[in-house]
Amino acid sequence: MISIVIIHFGKKEFLFSCIESIEAHSSKAVYEIIVVDNDEKNKPEKDLKKRFPRVSYIKSENIGYGAGCNLGAKYAGGEYLFFLNPDTVLFKDTIKELFNFISKKNNVGAVSPLLVKTDGTPQDVIGSQFPTPLRAVFSLSLIHKFFPNNTIANKFFLKKLKKDKPFAVDVFPGTGFMIKKQMFEEVGGFDENYFLFYEEADLAKQLTEKGYKNYIVPEAKIIHIGGASTKKRNDINRIFAKSRFYYFKKWHGFFPALFLELFLRFKKEYIFLGLIFLLALFLRVYKLDSTMTFIGDQGWFYLSARDAVLNKEIPLVGITSSHTWLHQGPYWTYIVAFLFWIFNFNPMVPAYFTAFLGALTIWLIYKVSKELFLEKFGLISAAIYATSPLIIANDRFAYHTSPIPFFTLIFIFCVYKWTKGNYIFFAPALITLGVLYNFELATASLFGVLFIFLFYGIIRRKSWAVKIFER
C-alpha cells in the first residue's frame, strides 16, 4: 500500500483539488491519504471529512514542513510513502508510474514526478545538484542575476538535462516524491531543524550518503501551482535564509556557511543603498570644518560638556526652552562630553558625529519604509532623505535636535512591530520616547501617538495591546 502524506497550510481549495486529482487518477492503486493540518487558523477538518471520508486527518500546530511529514509518516500504514504538496494536481497514472519505477529498480532512494506548468511544459526548476559553496555563489547570489546563463548555474539547475526518460538527480523536488517507508526511517526522516526549504536537499544528501540514488520519472507528472502556502507569510525570506545557513553549516562547516550566507544575502538593492549612503555622507561632511553652523545655544552645550569633563559637573537638565522654567533633556550634553573626552576637546567632532548619524539614518529609513511598504519605497525614501537640503543642514548642525530623526524612526519601527502582534516591542517604543524627550521636549507629542494606538488596541481587545498588561 502507498501512504500519501499531504501537509496542509493555506487555502483548503488547493488541498481539495489535490485530493480530487488523486482519486480521479489513482483508482487502481491501493493507497491511503493522510492530511497533516499545519494551518493554525483555517482548519478544514469538517469540510474535509464531509467530502473525503476516507482521508485520515491529523490536527497539528504549524510545526514546519519536515516535522509535519515525519508526523504523517508515523501514522502511515503503507510500505511506500508519497509526500505531496497540497498545491499540486496529479496526471493520470502518476502514482502508478512512480510505484512501478521504485518497486522494480534496485538501489533507488527517492523518486519524483516531473513538475510541469498548467500547459504541460516542464517547470524551470525540477531538481538540482547538491548545493555546495561554489555552486551557491554562481547559482544563488547576485552573480546569477547578472549572469543567469553561467555554466555552473545551468548545471546546478539541470537546465541542459534531457527530460524524456528517467534520470538520476542529486536533489529531487520536495513538491512530491515517493520513498520506501523503511528507507525513510533508516535515514531518520526529515531533519526537523528545517522549518521550510532545504529539507529535501538534506534528505537527498542523507540518502546518497547511504548509497542510494534519487530519480525523476518524466512519465509521472504533476502540476505544481507554487506559492500557495508561502504567500500567507511575510517572513519567507528570513525562513529561507535560515534553512540555507543551517544546510551549509551541517554539511560544510560553520565558517564556510557564515561567509557564504553574508555573500548570498548581498542584493543589487544594497548597491543602490550603498551609493545613496556614500552620497549622503559626502553631502554631510564636505567642507564641514569651514562651513559648520554654530549658534549661541550650541555654545551652552559645549560649555556644559566641558565642565562635565573637567570639573565633573554632570548636568541633570539641559538648556532652557523658550519657557525659562522648562529645560530640555541633558542627553546631548552627555554625548558631546563623551566626544570631547575621547577626542581631546576637538570642536568639530560633534558635527562629524551628527553627520555620520544622519548618514546612518539613511539605512534606518530604508529599513522602516521597506518594512511598512515595499523595498522600492525604501530606496526612494532613502534617496529623498539623503539629498533633502533641510535634512542635510540639520545633520551638519551639531545640536540637540540633530539625532531626533534617527530615534523617531526607531520609534516608528517599534510601534509598527508592536501593532503587528509582537507585543515585546512596546517596551522599546516606550524607552525610545524617553530618549527622544531627553533630546527635545517637543517630542513629547509622540507619547500621544503611542497612547492612541494603546487605547485603540485595548478597546478592540487586540492581543498586542492586552498582552503587555500580562507581564
C-alpha positions as CSV (number, residue, x, y, z in Angstrom):
1,M,0.0,0.0,0.0
2,I,1.1,3.6,-0.7
3,S,0.6,6.2,2.0
4,I,0.1,9.7,0.5
5,V,1.0,12.3,3.1
6,I,-0.1,15.9,2.4
7,I,0.9,18.8,4.6
8,H,-1.9,21.4,4.6
9,F,-1.1,25.1,5.1
10,G,-3.1,27.7,3.1
11,K,-6.3,27.6,1.1
12,K,-8.3,24.5,1.5
13,E,-9.4,24.7,-2.1
14,F,-5.9,23.7,-3.2
15,L,-6.0,20.7,-0.8
16,F,-9.4,19.5,-2.1
17,S,-8.3,19.9,-5.7
18,C,-5.2,17.9,-5.0
19,I,-7.2,15.1,-3.3
20,E,-9.7,15.0,-6.2
21,S,-6.9,14.6,-8.7
22,I,-5.6,11.6,-6.6
23,E,-8.9,9.9,-6.5
24,A,-9.7,10.6,-10.2
25,H,-6.4,9.2,-11.5
26,S,-5.4,6.5,-9.0
27,S,-8.5,4.3,-8.9
28,K,-6.4,1.1,-9.4
29,A,-3.8,1.9,-6.8
30,V,-4.0,0.7,-3.2
31,Y,-3.4,3.9,-1.2
32,E,-4.4,5.9,1.8
33,I,-4.4,9.7,2.1
34,I,-3.1,11.3,5.3
35,V,-3.6,15.1,5.8
36,V,-1.4,16.8,8.4
37,D,-3.0,20.1,9.1
38,N,-0.3,22.6,9.9
39,D,-2.5,25.7,9.4
40,E,-3.2,27.4,12.7
41,K,-6.2,29.4,11.6
42,N,-8.1,27.8,8.7
43,K,-8.9,24.3,9.8
44,P,-10.6,22.3,7.0
45,E,-11.4,19.3,9.2
46,K,-15.3,19.4,8.9
47,D,-15.4,20.0,5.1
48,L,-12.6,17.5,4.5
49,K,-14.3,14.7,6.3
50,K,-17.6,15.5,4.6
51,R,-16.1,15.5,1.1
52,F,-13.4,12.9,1.6
53,P,-14.5,10.4,4.3
54,R,-11.6,8.1,3.5
55,V,-8.9,10.7,4.3
56,S,-7.2,10.5,7.6
57,Y,-6.9,13.9,9.3
58,I,-4.2,14.8,11.8
59,K,-4.6,18.1,13.6
60,S,-1.3,19.9,14.3
61,E,0.2,23.2,15.0
62,N,2.5,24.9,12.4
63,I,5.5,22.7,13.2
64,G,7.1,23.1,9.8
65,Y,7.0,21.0,6.6
66,G,9.6,18.4,7.6
67,A,8.2,17.8,11.0
68,G,4.7,17.6,9.5
69,C,5.9,14.9,7.1
70,N,7.5,13.0,9.9
71,L,4.2,13.2,11.9
72,G,2.3,11.9,8.9
73,A,4.8,9.1,8.3
74,K,4.2,7.8,11.9
75,Y,0.6,7.2,11.1
76,A,1.2,5.7,7.7
77,G,0.4,2.1,7.2
78,G,1.8,1.7,3.7
79,E,5.1,0.2,2.6
80,Y,5.7,3.3,0.5
81,L,5.3,7.0,1.4
82,F,4.3,9.6,-1.2
83,F,4.9,13.1,0.2
84,L,2.9,15.6,-1.7
85,N,2.3,19.4,-1.6
86,P,-1.4,20.4,-1.5
87,D,-1.0,22.9,-4.3
88,T,-0.5,20.2,-6.9
89,V,-2.7,18.3,-9.4
90,L,-1.8,14.8,-10.4
91,F,-1.8,13.5,-14.0
92,K,-3.2,10.1,-15.0
93,D,-1.1,7.2,-13.7
94,T,1.3,9.5,-11.8
95,I,1.3,7.3,-8.7
96,K,1.4,4.1,-10.8
97,E,4.5,5.2,-12.8
98,L,6.3,6.2,-9.6
99,F,5.5,2.9,-7.9
100,N,6.5,0.8,-10.9
101,F,9.8,2.5,-11.1
102,I,10.7,2.5,-7.4
103,S,9.5,-1.1,-6.8
104,K,11.3,-2.6,-9.8
105,K,14.6,-0.7,-9.8
106,N,17.3,-1.5,-7.2
107,N,19.2,1.0,-5.1
108,V,16.6,3.7,-5.5
109,G,16.3,6.3,-2.8
110,A,13.5,8.8,-3.6
111,V,11.7,9.1,-6.9
112,S,9.8,12.2,-8.0
113,P,7.4,13.1,-10.8
114,L,8.2,15.7,-13.4
115,L,6.9,19.1,-12.3
116,V,5.1,20.8,-15.1
117,K,3.2,24.0,-15.7
118,T,-0.5,24.2,-16.4
119,D,0.3,23.9,-20.2
120,G,2.2,20.7,-19.6
121,T,5.7,22.0,-20.2
122,P,8.4,21.3,-17.6
123,Q,8.9,23.9,-14.9
124,D,12.1,25.9,-14.8
125,V,13.4,24.1,-11.6
126,I,12.6,20.4,-11.3
127,G,15.5,19.4,-9.2
128,S,19.2,20.2,-8.8
129,Q,22.7,19.2,-8.0
130,F,23.7,19.2,-4.3
131,P,24.3,22.7,-3.1
132,T,27.9,23.4,-2.5
133,P,29.6,26.8,-1.6
134,L,30.9,27.2,-5.2
135,R,27.5,26.3,-6.8
136,A,25.7,28.6,-4.4
137,V,28.0,31.5,-5.3
138,F,27.2,31.2,-9.0
139,S,23.5,30.0,-8.7
140,L,22.0,31.7,-5.7
141,S,23.8,35.0,-5.4
142,L,23.8,38.4,-7.2
143,I,26.2,36.8,-9.7
144,H,23.4,34.7,-11.1
145,K,21.2,37.7,-11.5
146,F,23.8,39.4,-13.7
147,F,24.9,36.2,-15.4
148,P,21.9,33.9,-15.4
149,N,23.3,31.5,-18.0
150,N,26.6,30.8,-16.5
151,T,27.8,27.2,-16.8
152,I,27.8,26.4,-13.1
153,A,24.2,27.6,-12.6
154,N,22.9,25.8,-15.7
155,K,24.4,22.5,-14.4
156,F,23.2,23.2,-10.9
157,F,19.6,23.7,-12.0
158,L,19.8,20.9,-14.6
159,K,19.0,23.3,-17.4
160,K,20.7,21.2,-20.2
161,L,19.5,17.8,-19.0
162,K,17.2,15.8,-21.3
163,K,13.8,15.1,-19.6
164,D,12.3,12.5,-21.9
165,K,13.2,9.4,-19.8
166,P,14.0,8.7,-16.1
167,F,17.2,10.4,-14.9
168,A,19.2,10.5,-11.7
169,V,19.4,13.7,-9.7
170,D,21.2,14.8,-6.6
171,V,18.2,16.7,-5.1
172,F,14.7,15.7,-6.0
173,P,11.9,18.3,-5.7
174,G,10.2,18.2,-2.3
175,T,6.9,19.1,-4.0
176,G,6.2,15.4,-4.4
177,F,8.3,12.3,-4.1
178,M,7.9,8.6,-3.3
179,I,10.2,6.6,-0.9
180,K,10.1,3.3,0.9
181,K,8.9,3.9,4.5
182,Q,11.7,1.6,5.8
183,M,14.3,3.7,3.9
184,F,12.8,6.9,5.2
185,E,13.0,5.7,8.7
186,E,16.5,4.4,8.1
187,V,17.9,7.9,7.5
188,G,15.9,9.4,10.4
189,G,13.2,11.1,8.2
190,F,13.3,14.8,7.7
191,D,15.7,16.9,9.8
192,E,13.2,19.0,11.9
193,N,15.7,21.8,12.3
194,Y,14.5,23.0,8.9
195,F,11.1,24.7,9.2
196,L,10.7,25.1,5.5
197,F,13.1,24.9,2.5
198,Y,16.2,22.8,2.0
199,E,14.7,19.8,3.9
200,E,14.5,17.8,0.7
201,A,18.2,18.6,-0.1
202,D,19.2,17.4,3.3
203,L,17.1,14.2,2.9
204,A,18.6,13.6,-0.5
205,K,22.1,14.0,0.9
206,Q,21.3,11.5,3.7
207,L,20.1,9.0,1.1
208,T,23.1,9.5,-1.1
209,E,25.4,9.0,1.9
210,K,23.7,5.6,2.4
211,G,24.5,4.7,-1.2
212,Y,21.1,5.3,-2.8
213,K,20.3,7.2,-6.0
214,N,17.4,9.6,-6.5
215,Y,15.5,9.8,-9.7
216,I,12.9,11.9,-11.6
217,V,10.4,9.9,-13.8
218,P,9.1,12.1,-16.6
219,E,6.2,9.6,-17.3
220,A,4.8,10.7,-14.0
221,K,3.7,14.3,-14.0
222,I,2.2,16.8,-11.5
223,I,1.2,20.4,-11.9
224,H,2.7,22.5,-9.2
225,I,0.9,25.8,-8.7
226,G,3.6,27.1,-6.3
227,G,3.5,29.7,-3.6
228,A,0.0,28.7,-2.3
229,S,1.4,28.2,1.3
230,T,4.2,30.7,1.3
231,K,2.0,33.7,0.2
232,K,0.4,33.7,3.6
233,R,3.7,34.5,5.3
234,N,5.7,37.7,5.3
235,D,8.8,36.1,6.7
236,I,9.6,33.7,3.9
237,N,12.9,35.3,3.0
238,R,14.1,35.0,6.6
239,I,13.0,31.4,6.9
240,F,14.7,30.6,3.5
241,A,18.0,32.2,4.6
242,K,17.9,30.4,8.0
243,S,17.4,27.0,6.4
244,R,20.1,27.7,3.8
245,F,22.6,28.6,6.5
246,Y,21.7,25.5,8.5
247,Y,22.2,23.3,5.5
248,F,25.6,24.6,4.7
249,K,26.7,24.6,8.3
250,K,25.6,21.0,8.7
251,W,27.3,19.7,5.5
252,H,30.2,22.2,5.0
253,G,31.0,23.7,8.4
254,F,30.1,26.8,10.4
255,F,32.6,29.4,9.0
256,P,32.1,28.5,5.3
257,A,28.3,28.7,5.9
258,L,28.7,32.1,7.6
259,F,30.8,33.7,4.9
260,L,28.7,32.2,2.2
261,E,25.5,33.5,3.8
262,L,26.9,37.0,4.1
263,F,27.7,36.8,0.4
264,L,24.4,35.4,-0.7
265,R,22.4,38.0,1.2
266,F,24.0,40.8,-0.7
267,K,21.5,42.1,-3.2
268,K,21.5,44.7,-6.0
269,E,19.4,46.9,-3.8
270,Y,22.3,47.1,-1.4
271,I,24.4,48.5,-4.2
272,F,22.0,51.3,-4.7
273,L,21.6,51.8,-1.0
274,G,25.4,51.9,-0.6
275,L,25.7,54.6,-3.3
276,I,22.9,56.6,-1.6
277,F,24.8,56.3,1.7
278,L,28.1,57.5,0.2
279,L,26.3,60.4,-1.4
280,A,24.6,61.3,1.9
281,L,27.9,61.1,3.8
282,F,29.7,63.3,1.2
283,L,26.9,66.0,1.4
284,R,27.2,66.0,5.2
285,V,30.9,66.2,5.6
286,Y,32.0,68.2,2.6
287,K,33.9,71.3,3.8
288,L,32.3,70.8,7.2
289,D,35.3,72.2,9.0
290,S,34.9,75.5,7.3
291,T,31.1,75.8,6.9
292,M,29.6,74.3,10.1
293,T,26.8,76.4,11.6
294,F,27.4,77.4,15.2
295,I,24.9,79.3,17.3
296,G,24.8,80.5,20.9
297,D,22.7,77.6,22.2
298,Q,25.4,75.2,20.8
299,G,27.9,77.2,22.9
300,W,25.9,76.4,26.0
301,F,26.1,72.6,25.3
302,Y,29.8,72.9,24.5
303,L,30.5,74.7,27.8
304,S,28.4,72.3,29.9
305,A,30.1,69.4,28.2
306,R,33.5,70.9,29.0
307,D,32.5,71.4,32.7
308,A,31.2,67.8,32.8
309,V,34.6,66.5,31.7
310,L,37.0,68.9,33.5
311,N,35.0,69.7,36.7
312,K,32.9,66.6,37.0
313,E,29.8,68.7,37.0
314,I,27.2,66.3,35.5
315,P,24.1,68.3,34.5
316,L,20.7,66.8,35.2
317,V,18.9,69.0,32.8
318,G,19.8,70.7,29.5
319,I,19.4,74.2,28.2
320,T,16.1,76.0,28.9
321,S,13.3,76.1,26.4
322,S,11.5,79.3,25.3
323,H,9.8,79.0,28.7
324,T,12.8,79.6,31.0
325,W,11.4,77.4,33.8
326,L,11.2,74.4,31.4
327,H,14.5,72.7,30.5
328,Q,15.5,70.4,27.6
329,G,16.9,67.0,28.4
330,P,20.6,66.6,29.1
331,Y,21.4,63.7,26.7
332,W,23.1,65.9,24.1
333,T,25.4,67.3,26.8
334,Y,26.4,63.8,27.7
335,I,27.2,62.9,24.1
336,V,29.2,66.0,23.5
337,A,31.1,65.5,26.8
338,F,32.0,61.9,25.8
339,L,33.2,63.0,22.4
340,F,35.3,65.8,24.0
341,W,36.8,63.3,26.4
342,I,37.7,60.8,23.6
343,F,38.9,63.4,21.0
344,N,40.7,65.9,23.3
345,F,38.0,68.7,23.0
346,N,38.1,68.9,19.2
347,P,35.1,71.2,18.5
348,M,34.4,69.6,15.1
349,V,33.9,66.1,16.4
350,P,30.2,66.6,17.5
351,A,29.4,67.9,14.0
352,Y,31.1,64.9,12.4
353,F,29.1,62.7,14.8
354,T,25.8,64.1,13.8
355,A,26.8,64.0,10.1
356,F,27.6,60.3,10.4
357,L,24.5,59.6,12.4
358,G,22.5,61.4,9.7
359,A,24.0,59.2,7.1
360,L,23.3,56.1,9.2
361,T,19.7,57.2,9.3
362,I,19.6,56.6,5.6
363,W,19.8,52.8,6.3
364,L,17.2,53.1,9.0
365,I,14.7,55.0,6.8
366,Y,15.2,52.3,4.1
367,K,14.6,49.6,6.6
368,V,11.4,51.2,8.1
369,S,10.0,52.1,4.7
370,K,10.7,48.6,3.4
371,E,9.0,47.0,6.4
372,L,5.9,49.3,6.2
373,F,5.6,49.4,2.4
374,L,7.9,48.0,-0.3
375,E,11.6,47.8,-0.9
376,K,11.4,50.2,-3.8
377,F,9.7,52.7,-1.4
378,G,12.6,52.2,1.0
379,L,15.2,53.1,-1.7
380,I,13.1,56.2,-2.8
381,S,12.7,57.4,0.7
382,A,16.4,56.9,1.4
383,A,17.3,58.9,-1.7
384,I,15.0,61.7,-0.8
385,Y,16.2,61.9,2.8
386,A,19.9,61.7,1.7
387,T,19.6,64.8,-0.6
388,S,17.0,67.0,1.2
389,P,18.7,70.4,1.9
390,L,16.9,70.9,5.2
391,I,17.9,67.4,6.4
392,I,21.5,67.9,5.3
393,A,21.6,71.2,7.2
394,N,20.2,69.6,10.3
395,D,22.8,66.8,10.1
396,R,25.7,69.3,9.7
397,F,24.5,71.2,12.7
398,A,25.9,69.7,16.0
399,Y,22.8,70.4,18.0
400,H,20.5,68.5,20.3
401,T,17.8,68.3,17.6
402,S,20.1,66.5,15.1
403,P,19.6,62.9,16.5
404,I,15.8,63.2,16.5
405,P,15.1,61.6,13.1
406,F,17.2,58.6,13.9
407,F,15.4,57.8,17.1
408,T,12.0,58.8,15.7
409,L,12.4,56.1,13.0
410,I,13.3,53.6,15.7
411,F,10.1,54.6,17.5
412,I,8.0,54.2,14.3
413,F,9.6,50.8,13.7
414,C,8.8,49.6,17.2
415,V,5.2,50.8,17.1
416,Y,4.7,49.0,13.8
417,K,6.1,45.7,15.0
418,W,4.1,46.0,18.2
419,T,0.8,46.6,16.4
420,K,1.6,43.7,14.1
421,G,1.4,41.4,17.1
422,N,4.9,41.4,18.6
423,Y,4.0,42.9,21.9
424,I,7.5,42.9,23.2
425,F,8.2,45.9,21.0
426,F,6.0,48.1,23.3
427,A,8.8,48.4,25.8
428,P,11.5,49.6,23.2
429,A,8.9,52.1,21.9
430,L,8.4,53.5,25.3
431,I,12.2,53.6,26.0
432,T,12.8,55.4,22.7
433,L,10.2,58.0,23.6
434,G,12.2,58.6,26.8
435,V,15.4,59.1,24.8
436,L,13.7,61.5,22.4
437,Y,12.2,63.5,25.3
438,N,15.7,63.9,26.7
439,F,16.9,65.5,23.4
440,E,13.9,67.7,22.7
441,L,10.8,68.5,24.7
442,A,8.6,68.8,21.6
443,T,8.9,65.1,21.0
444,A,6.5,64.6,24.0
445,S,3.8,64.8,21.3
446,L,4.8,61.3,20.3
447,F,3.5,60.0,23.6
448,G,0.1,60.9,22.3
449,V,0.6,58.7,19.2
450,L,1.6,55.7,21.4
451,F,-1.4,56.3,23.7
452,I,-3.8,56.4,20.7
453,F,-2.6,53.0,19.5
454,L,-2.7,51.6,23.0
455,F,-6.2,52.9,23.6
456,Y,-7.4,51.5,20.3
457,G,-5.9,48.1,21.0
458,I,-7.4,47.9,24.4
459,I,-10.9,48.9,23.2
460,R,-10.8,46.4,20.3
461,R,-9.2,43.7,22.6
462,K,-6.2,43.3,20.3
463,S,-3.7,40.8,21.7
464,W,-0.7,43.1,21.1
465,A,-2.3,45.6,23.4
466,V,-3.8,43.3,26.0
467,K,-0.7,41.1,26.4
468,I,1.5,43.9,27.7
469,F,-0.6,44.0,30.9
470,E,0.0,40.3,31.5
471,R,3.7,40.9,32.1
